[in-house]
Amino acid sequence: MTKKVPLGEDRQAAIADAAIHLVATRGLRGLTHRAVDAEAGLPPGSTSYYLRTRSALLTACVNRMLTRDLTAQPPPGAAGPAPDRAATDADPVDLLVGMVVDLVRDRPDDLVARYELSLEASRQPELREAIIQGGRQLREGLAGLLAALGIADAEAAAWPAAAMMDGLMYDRVAGAGTTLSPEAFEAAVRRSLKALLIGLNQH
């Protein structure tokens, strides 16, 4: 059976997904328009048709990962409607731990690619702007979630909370945290986030 070739927005999503996977598995040196075509199973020239420059390709990766973040359930820092009553009754620590553990388990390629792209962004203003804007959206969403969960001064709390979550996820996929068992990793995440939220609520 012949695999259906995606078209339109589906094709653009397939291109971004393939590019993210290449960045995660081969690094930025392995990311070319031709390699993305091959990875996505698309005719040669497809990627360059939609994304003419390398900068556009990198920015598409950032935007695609942001879209996944904003639509995930539960959304890790997503902007959008306030959580429902079941969510607001949840333990904030449990919810944040779940976000970290689920993202590391389900989307490791996104995390590795995000760190690669963040370093590259220090040399590319356009890419850096996309990352900054995306990070701002995620933190605004996280602030809304923390406020609904009863965290005091949620807007100020969202920034250190997001930074700690990012650090924990980075260590898990690319640092010494790779050696931990899933249980030990989750326990470490829980201790860290609990201590952070307690400290933030005391000020």
N, C-alpha and C positions, 0 to 999 in steps of 0.2 A: 504494500500500500504506500503510495507516494505521500510524503509529508507535506501538509498544506503550508504554503509560504505566506507569512503574515503580510498584510497590507496596511497602508495608512498609519493611524496611531498605533496599531498593534505592531507594525513593523518598526516604528521608532522605539517602542518599548523593548522589542526584541533586540534591537541594536544596542540600547543602553544596558540591558541585562548582560549581553555578551561582553560588552566593554568592561563592565564591573567585574565579571568573572575573570577576564584576562588580567586586569590590574591586580586582582587578588592573588592569582596563581602564577603570573609571569612578571609582575611588576610593570612599571610604566614603560620600560624598554620594550616589553612585549606587546604594547598596545599600538597597533597600526590599523588604518582603515581596512586594509586587506585582511588582517587577522580577525577583525570583528566580523567581516562578511563571512569568513569561513566558520567562525565559532557559532554564528547565528544561523548558518545554513542558508544564507542569502546569496543572490547572484552578485558577482563582482561589480563593484561600483555603487552598491546600495548605500553603504555607510556614507561615502563621500557625497552622494546625492542629497542626503538629509543634513549632514554635518560636514561642511566643506573643510574646516580647519581642525587641527588637533585641539586647539583651545575649546572649540565648540563641542568636540567629542568629550573632553574632560568635564566641561560644565554640564553636559547631558547626564553624565554619571552622577554628579552631585544632585542634580534635580530629580533624577529617578529614585535615588535613595531617600531623598526628602519626601517624595510622594509616598513611598512605602511606609516611612515613619509616620506620616500624617494619617494614613488610612489603617494602620495596624490596630488590632483589638487584643488587649487594651493598648491604646496608642502611647508609645514611649515619648511623652512630651508633646503629644499632638495638639494642635490648635483646633478648636471646634466647640460643640455644645458642651455644657457642663455635664459631668458624669451623672448617671442615673442614681436612684436612691440606693441600690445595692452597692454601687461603687463607693458612695459617700459613707456607707456604714463600714467599709473595709478598713483594716489596719493600714495606715500609710506605709509602714515598713514592709508589710507583706506585698503591697501593690508595687512598690519600687523594686523590691527584690525580684518579683516576678518579671518586671520589665527587663532587668539586666540579664537574668538567667535565660529568659525566652529569646532575647535578641542574640545572645552568644550562641545558643543552641541552634536557632532557626536561620540566622543570617550571618554566619561568620564571614562569608565573602564580602558582604557590605561593610563590615567593620574593618577588615584588612584594607579594602580599597579606600575607605574613608581616611584611614591614617596615611596611606600613600599619597592621596590627593591633598590632604592637609599640608603635608611637607612641600609638595609641588607648588601649592598656592602661595607659599612664602616668596616665590619668584615670579608669580603670575597674578597681577592685580585683578584681572577679570575673574579668574577662578577663586581668588581669595574673597572677592565680594560675594560670589554665589554661596560660598561656605559660611561667611559671616551672616548673610541674610537667612540662610537655612537654619543656622544655629539659633538665631534670634527667634524665629518662629517656633522652634522646638521648646525653647526656654519659656516663651510666653505661654505656650500650651501647658507646660509643666507647672508653671505658676498658677494657672487656673485650676489645675487638678489638685495641687497642694492646698489651695485656698478652700476648695470644696471639701477637702479632707480635714480641715480644721487647723492647718499649719499657720502659725502667726507670721505676718509679714511675708506672705508666700512669694511675692515678686522678688524680694531680696534673697529668699531661701532657694529659689529655683536655680540660680546661677551656681552656687557651690554644690548643690545636689547634682546638677547635670554634670559638672566637672568631675565629681567623685565617681559618678556612674560611668562616665567615659573612661576614666583611669582604670576602674575595675575591669571594664570590658577589654580595654587594650591589653592589660596584663594577662587576661585569660587567653586571648587569641594570639598574642605575640611576645609575651614576657614569661617570667618565672611562674606565673599562674597556670601555665599550660601543664605543669606537673601535678597540679592538685586533682583529687578526685572530684566528681560532680558534687558530692555531698560536702566536701571540705570547701569548695569554691562557694557554694550557696551559703554555708555557715559564715564564711568570711565576709561575703557581701552583706549579709544580715547584720552582723556586728558593726560593720562600718557605717551603714546607712542609719541604723538605730542610734548610734552615738552622734552622728551628724544631726539628725532631726531633734534629738534631745537637746543638743547644744544650741541649735538655732532657736528653739522654743524658749530658751532661758534668756534670750536677749531681745 
